Amino acid sequence: AVGRIVFLAPAGGTNLFRLDEAFLGRTPAAGGSDGWMNVGGDWFWPTPQTHWAAMDGKDWPPPPVLADEPWTGTAWKGADNSQYCLLSRAYGKPLRIKASRLIKLDCGKPEVTIRQTIERTGPSDIPVSLWNISQIAHPDRVLLPVETNSIFERGIRVLNFDVPSEESLIHCEKIVALNAKAKGEYKLGSDSERGWVAAVQGPHLLIEKALNNPSEAPYPDGGCTVECYANAGLGYAEIETLSPEKTLKQGARLENTLLIQYAPIKEGLDDCALAAQVQKQLGEE
């Protein structure tokens, strides 16, 4: 009903996602009268935050059209025993779209695949984007890919809040590692076409990678393909993948696929040794 993955863990383990227990047992009210419920877990915004002020005069909290309403869903088991769940909901004016998420939990490996779709259901000139967010509970570090040909200085754009210190943001060739336990509030972006972002929580590594069509650029926030938000005071970080931003005509669609991969990882690795392990997991060595 909340349109999210609210629990993700290795078998027998604890939830890697932040889940606000105050919302347990609650479902959104029809019509969005509850506003935005910061439940946690994994979800997506269907339009970039840069367009929210045009809809509601401010860019936070989310405008009424993005308020939580009940999603509809159905679930089944595939022939190979993989688990499937299809979630969908409509967003009214001025967005006029239908969003869906087809979620597959692989039977043979620790991987979740999400096929995400936005379809324009009526006339609107507001651009859409598949902006996926996962709130990770008490992570140690967040990692972003960077490129030498980036349009951003050293491959990273500071989008908002504090500027990380040299001690809290470590550059390791093609990856940067942010200390998610550092005091402060951070919002960073990367324009890497590798399109992944990762978080480490103790012995757990979670990687999210969006499979987009680069020809559909531009990406939001000046070209960011992935972003992260970290706030140790709140006890969580967000790892975010973005799709290209597109103004859809009625009946047109924007689609992408998101891969969520889990792997155990040795604790106590320094930043660059950890970055090397992430590259190994992704086959980027």
C-alpha positions as CSV (number, residue, x, y, z in Angstrom):
1,A,0.0,0.0,0.0
2,V,2.9,2.4,0.6
3,G,4.5,1.5,-2.8
4,R,7.8,0.7,-1.3
5,I,10.2,-2.1,-0.4
6,V,10.2,-1.7,3.4
7,F,12.4,-4.7,4.3
8,L,15.5,-6.0,2.7
9,A,18.0,-8.3,4.5
10,P,20.2,-11.3,4.1
11,A,18.3,-14.5,5.2
12,G,17.9,-14.4,9.0
13,G,19.4,-10.9,9.2
14,T,18.1,-7.5,10.2
15,N,16.7,-4.8,7.9
16,L,19.3,-2.8,5.9
17,F,16.7,-0.2,5.1
18,R,15.5,2.4,7.6
19,L,11.9,1.8,8.5
20,D,10.1,4.2,10.8
21,E,8.2,2.0,13.2
22,A,5.7,4.9,13.8
23,F,4.2,4.0,10.5
24,L,3.9,0.2,11.1
25,G,0.4,-0.9,10.4
26,R,-0.6,2.4,8.7
27,T,-1.6,2.7,5.1
28,P,-1.9,6.1,3.3
29,A,-5.3,7.8,3.2
30,A,-7.1,8.1,-0.1
31,G,-6.7,11.6,-1.5
32,G,-3.3,12.0,0.1
33,S,-4.7,13.7,3.2
34,D,-1.8,12.3,5.3
35,G,0.7,14.2,3.2
36,W,4.1,12.6,2.7
37,M,4.9,9.8,5.1
38,N,8.6,9.4,5.5
39,V,8.3,5.6,6.0
40,G,11.8,4.8,4.8
41,G,12.6,1.8,2.6
42,D,13.0,2.1,-1.2
43,W,10.7,4.1,-3.5
44,F,10.9,6.7,-6.4
45,W,9.9,10.2,-7.1
46,P,8.3,10.6,-10.5
47,T,9.5,14.1,-11.1
48,P,12.7,15.9,-10.1
49,Q,12.7,18.1,-7.0
50,T,13.6,21.1,-9.2
51,H,10.0,21.1,-10.5
52,W,8.2,20.9,-7.1
53,A,8.2,24.6,-6.5
54,A,6.4,25.2,-9.8
55,M,3.6,22.9,-8.5
56,D,3.4,24.1,-4.9
57,G,5.5,27.2,-4.4
58,K,8.3,25.4,-2.5
59,D,10.6,22.5,-3.1
60,W,10.0,20.8,0.4
61,P,8.0,19.1,1.6
62,P,6.7,17.3,-1.5
63,P,3.8,18.9,-3.2
64,P,0.2,17.5,-2.7
65,V,0.3,15.6,-6.0
66,L,3.2,13.5,-4.6
67,A,1.5,12.9,-1.2
68,D,1.2,9.3,-0.3
69,E,-1.9,7.5,-1.6
70,P,-2.6,3.8,-1.5
71,W,-0.8,1.8,-4.3
72,T,-2.4,-1.3,-5.7
73,G,-0.5,-4.5,-6.0
74,T,-0.4,-8.2,-6.9
75,A,2.2,-10.8,-6.1
76,W,3.1,-14.2,-7.5
77,K,5.8,-16.8,-7.7
78,G,7.6,-17.6,-11.0
79,A,8.3,-20.9,-12.5
80,D,11.9,-20.8,-11.1
81,N,10.5,-19.9,-7.6
82,S,11.6,-16.2,-7.9
83,Q,9.1,-13.9,-6.2
84,Y,7.3,-11.1,-8.1
85,C,5.3,-8.1,-7.0
86,L,3.7,-5.5,-9.3
87,L,2.8,-2.1,-7.7
88,S,1.0,0.8,-9.4
89,R,-0.7,4.1,-8.7
90,A,-2.0,7.2,-10.5
91,Y,-0.9,10.8,-9.9
92,G,-3.4,13.4,-10.7
93,K,-3.0,16.9,-12.1
94,P,-0.8,18.6,-12.9
95,L,1.4,15.5,-13.4
96,R,-1.2,13.2,-14.9
97,I,0.8,10.0,-14.9
98,K,0.5,6.4,-13.9
99,A,3.6,4.8,-12.2
100,S,4.4,1.1,-11.8
101,R,7.1,-1.0,-10.3
102,L,7.6,-4.7,-11.2
103,I,9.8,-6.1,-8.5
104,K,11.5,-9.5,-8.8
105,L,13.4,-11.1,-5.9
106,D,15.8,-13.6,-7.5
107,C,15.6,-17.2,-6.3
108,G,19.2,-18.0,-7.0
109,K,21.2,-15.0,-6.0
110,P,20.9,-12.0,-3.6
111,E,19.5,-9.6,-6.2
112,V,16.4,-7.6,-6.6
113,T,15.4,-6.3,-10.1
114,I,12.8,-3.5,-10.4
115,R,11.3,-2.6,-13.8
116,Q,10.0,1.0,-13.4
117,T,7.6,2.8,-15.7
118,I,5.9,6.2,-15.9
119,E,3.1,6.7,-18.4
120,R,1.5,10.0,-19.2
121,T,-2.2,9.7,-18.9
122,G,-3.2,13.3,-19.7
123,P,-1.8,16.6,-21.0
124,S,1.0,18.0,-18.9
125,D,4.2,19.9,-19.5
126,I,5.9,18.8,-16.3
127,P,9.0,16.7,-17.0
128,V,9.2,13.2,-15.3
129,S,12.1,11.1,-14.1
130,L,12.5,7.8,-12.4
131,W,14.3,9.1,-9.3
132,N,14.9,6.1,-7.0
133,I,15.8,6.4,-3.4
134,S,16.7,3.9,-0.7
135,Q,17.1,4.9,2.9
136,I,19.9,2.9,4.5
137,A,19.9,2.6,8.3
138,H,23.1,3.7,10.1
139,P,25.5,3.2,7.2
140,D,29.3,3.5,7.6
141,R,30.1,4.7,4.1
142,V,28.5,5.6,0.9
143,L,30.3,5.2,-2.4
144,L,29.8,7.0,-5.8
145,P,31.5,6.3,-9.1
146,V,33.5,9.2,-10.7
147,E,35.0,9.9,-14.1
148,T,38.0,11.8,-15.3
149,N,36.0,13.4,-18.0
150,S,33.3,14.6,-15.6
151,I,31.7,18.0,-16.0
152,F,32.0,18.4,-12.2
153,E,35.2,19.2,-10.3
154,R,36.9,15.9,-9.4
155,G,33.8,14.1,-10.6
156,I,31.5,15.2,-7.8
157,R,28.9,18.0,-7.4
158,V,28.0,19.3,-3.9
159,L,24.3,19.8,-4.4
160,N,23.2,21.1,-1.0
161,F,24.0,21.5,2.7
162,D,27.6,21.0,4.0
163,V,30.8,20.6,2.0
164,P,32.5,17.4,3.0
165,S,36.0,17.7,4.5
166,E,39.0,16.0,3.0
167,E,38.9,13.5,5.8
168,S,35.3,12.6,5.2
169,L,35.3,12.4,1.4
170,I,38.1,10.1,0.1
171,H,38.9,9.9,-3.7
172,C,40.1,6.5,-4.8
173,E,40.7,6.8,-8.6
174,K,37.3,5.9,-10.1
175,I,35.3,6.0,-6.8
176,V,34.7,8.4,-3.9
177,A,33.8,7.2,-0.4
178,L,31.8,9.4,1.9
179,N,32.0,8.8,5.7
180,A,28.3,8.6,6.4
181,K,29.0,8.9,10.2
182,A,30.6,12.3,9.8
183,K,28.8,15.1,11.6
184,G,26.8,17.3,9.3
185,E,24.4,17.0,6.4
186,Y,25.6,16.1,2.9
187,K,24.1,15.9,-0.6
188,L,26.4,14.8,-3.4
189,G,26.0,13.9,-7.1
190,S,28.0,12.2,-9.8
191,D,27.5,12.2,-13.6
192,S,29.2,8.8,-14.1
193,E,27.5,6.7,-16.9
194,R,28.3,3.6,-14.8
195,G,25.1,4.6,-12.9
196,W,25.5,2.8,-9.6
197,V,25.7,3.9,-6.0
198,A,26.6,1.8,-2.9
199,A,26.3,1.8,0.9
200,V,28.2,-0.2,3.5
201,Q,26.7,-1.1,6.8
202,G,29.0,-3.2,9.0
203,P,29.6,-6.5,7.0
204,H,26.9,-5.7,4.5
205,L,27.3,-4.1,1.0
206,L,24.3,-2.9,-0.9
207,I,24.8,-1.7,-4.5
208,E,22.0,-0.1,-6.6
209,K,22.5,0.3,-10.4
210,A,20.1,1.9,-12.8
211,L,20.1,0.7,-16.4
212,N,19.1,3.8,-18.4
213,N,19.2,4.9,-22.0
214,P,21.9,7.7,-22.0
215,S,20.5,9.0,-25.3
216,E,17.5,10.2,-23.4
217,A,19.6,12.8,-21.5
218,P,19.6,15.4,-19.9
219,Y,19.7,14.1,-16.4
220,P,18.4,16.1,-13.4
221,D,20.5,18.4,-11.2
222,G,22.8,19.5,-14.0
223,G,23.6,16.0,-15.3
224,C,23.6,13.8,-12.2
225,T,23.1,10.0,-12.8
226,V,23.4,9.1,-9.1
227,E,23.3,10.9,-5.8
228,C,23.5,10.4,-2.1
229,Y,22.3,12.1,1.0
230,A,23.9,11.5,4.4
231,N,22.8,12.7,7.8
232,A,24.3,10.9,10.8
233,G,22.1,12.9,13.1
234,L,19.0,11.4,11.5
235,G,20.6,7.9,11.5
236,Y,20.4,7.2,7.8
237,A,21.7,7.9,4.4
238,E,19.9,7.8,1.0
239,I,21.4,6.2,-2.1
240,E,19.7,7.5,-5.2
241,T,19.7,6.6,-8.9
242,L,18.3,8.9,-11.5
243,S,16.9,8.4,-15.0
244,P,17.0,11.0,-17.8
245,E,14.4,13.8,-17.4
246,K,11.8,13.8,-20.1
247,T,8.6,15.7,-21.0
248,L,6.2,13.0,-22.1
249,K,3.3,13.4,-24.5
250,Q,0.0,11.7,-23.5
251,G,0.3,8.0,-23.9
252,A,4.2,8.0,-24.0
253,R,6.3,6.2,-21.4
254,L,9.6,6.5,-19.6
255,E,11.1,3.2,-18.3
256,N,14.2,1.9,-16.7
257,T,15.5,-1.1,-14.7
258,L,17.0,-0.9,-11.3
259,L,19.3,-3.7,-9.9
260,I,19.8,-4.0,-6.1
261,Q,22.7,-6.3,-5.3
262,Y,23.7,-7.6,-1.8
263,A,27.1,-9.0,-0.8
264,P,28.8,-9.7,2.5
265,I,32.0,-7.7,2.9
266,K,35.0,-7.7,5.3
267,E,34.7,-5.1,8.0
268,G,37.6,-2.7,8.8
269,L,38.7,-2.1,5.2
270,D,40.0,1.4,4.5
271,D,38.2,3.5,1.9
272,C,40.2,2.6,-1.1
273,A,40.3,-1.1,-0.3
274,L,36.5,-1.0,0.1
275,A,36.3,0.8,-3.3
276,A,38.3,-2.0,-4.8
277,Q,35.9,-4.6,-3.4
278,V,32.9,-2.7,-4.9
279,Q,34.6,-2.7,-8.3
280,K,35.3,-6.4,-8.0
281,Q,31.6,-7.1,-7.1
282,L,30.5,-5.0,-10.1
283,G,33.1,-6.6,-12.5
284,E,34.8,-3.3,-13.1
285,E,38.3,-4.5,-12.2
